[in-house]
Amino acid sequence: MFNESIKQSGLRKYDLEERTAKFGEEVIKLCKKLPKTDITKHLISQIIRSSTSIGANYMEANGASSKKDFRNKIHIVKKECGETKHFLRMIAVAVPDKKNEVIPIWQECHELVLIFQKIAQSMKSVK
């Protein structure tokens, strides 16, 4: 589902600004389909914040005033990705009939985590 929308849009997988924006959009679309219960209301609120923060913080990183600022913003992006993965897992448990829709979004989030981990690691050697 998610990867199909990337292919259909002609998005290159390495365009991270667009990719993180699309990711946030996909999470929003998923959340609109979820039933509103006491449990899901909290999860929806949390995941909307963390998933949309990924793209916003990545854009801030790209506009960073220094390498140190860039590195700090990338660490924030990485943390938000991890938090989003956690909430996707919780949503899959809270709403089992949506698990098949959650899985491709979780997989994309996992890929983003790996990408931002690699960026963060490569920044360790930069002073």
C-alpha positions in Angstrom: 0.0 0.0 0.0 2.5 2.6 1.1 5.3 1.6 -1.2 2.7 1.5 -4.1 1.8 5.1 -3.5 5.5 6.0 -3.7 5.8 4.2 -7.0 2.6 5.7 -8.4 3.7 9.2 -7.5 7.1 8.7 -9.2 8.8 9.5 -5.9 12.4 8.5 -5.8 13.1 6.6 -2.6 16.0 8.9 -1.6 14.0 12.1 -1.7 13.7 12.2 2.1 11.8 15.5 2.5 9.0 14.2 0.2 9.3 10.6 1.6 8.9 11.8 5.2 6.0 14.0 4.2 4.2 11.1 2.4 4.9 9.0 5.4 3.1 11.5 7.7 0.2 11.6 5.2 -0.2 7.9 5.2 -0.3 7.8 9.0 -3.0 10.5 9.0 -5.0 8.5 6.4 -4.7 5.4 8.6 -5.8 7.2 11.7 -8.9 8.6 10.0 -10.0 5.0 9.4 -9.6 3.9 13.0 -12.5 3.7 15.4 -12.5 6.3 18.1 -12.4 4.6 21.5 -10.7 5.5 24.8 -7.7 3.6 23.8 -7.4 4.6 20.2 -7.9 8.3 20.9 -4.7 8.4 22.9 -2.8 6.3 20.3 -4.0 8.4 17.4 -3.0 11.7 19.1 0.5 10.3 19.9 1.1 8.8 16.5 0.0 11.9 14.6 2.4 14.0 16.6 5.4 11.7 16.2 4.8 10.7 12.6 4.4 14.2 11.3 7.3 15.4 13.4 9.6 13.2 11.4 9.3 15.3 8.3 9.1 18.6 10.1 12.3 17.9 12.0 14.1 16.5 8.9 13.3 19.8 7.1 14.7 21.7 10.1 17.8 19.5 9.9 18.2 20.5 6.3 18.1 24.1 7.3 20.5 23.7 10.2 22.9 26.5 11.0 25.8 24.1 11.8 26.8 20.5 11.6 26.2 20.1 15.3 22.6 21.5 14.8 22.1 19.1 11.9 23.3 16.2 13.9 21.0 17.1 16.8 18.0 17.4 14.5 18.7 14.0 12.9 18.8 12.4 16.3 15.4 13.9 17.0 14.1 12.5 13.7 15.5 9.1 14.6 13.7 9.2 18.0 10.4 10.2 16.4 10.7 7.3 14.0 11.2 4.9 16.9 8.3 6.4 18.8 6.1 6.1 15.7 7.1 2.4 15.2 6.0 1.8 18.8 2.6 3.4 18.3 2.0 1.6 15.0 2.6 -1.7 16.9 0.1 -0.6 19.6 -2.5 0.3 17.0 -2.1 -3.1 15.4 -2.9 -4.6 18.8 -5.7 -2.2 19.6 -7.4 -2.5 16.2 -6.5 -6.0 14.9 -8.7 -5.7 11.8 -6.4 -2.8 10.6 -3.2 -4.8 11.1 -2.8 -5.4 7.3 -2.9 -1.6 6.8 -0.5 -1.0 9.6 2.2 -3.4 8.5 3.4 -1.6 5.3 3.4 1.7 7.2 5.4 0.1 10.0 7.8 -1.3 7.4 8.3 2.2 5.8 8.9 3.6 9.3 11.5 0.9 9.9 13.3 1.8 6.7 13.3 5.5 7.8 14.8 4.5 11.1 17.6 2.6 9.3 18.2 5.6 7.0 18.4 8.1 9.8 20.5 5.8 11.9 23.0 5.6 9.0 22.9 9.4 8.6 23.5 9.8 12.4 26.4 7.3 12.3 28.0 9.1 9.4 27.8 12.4 11.3 29.7 11.0 14.2 32.9 11.3 12.2 32.1 14.8 11.1 33.2 17.6 13.6 
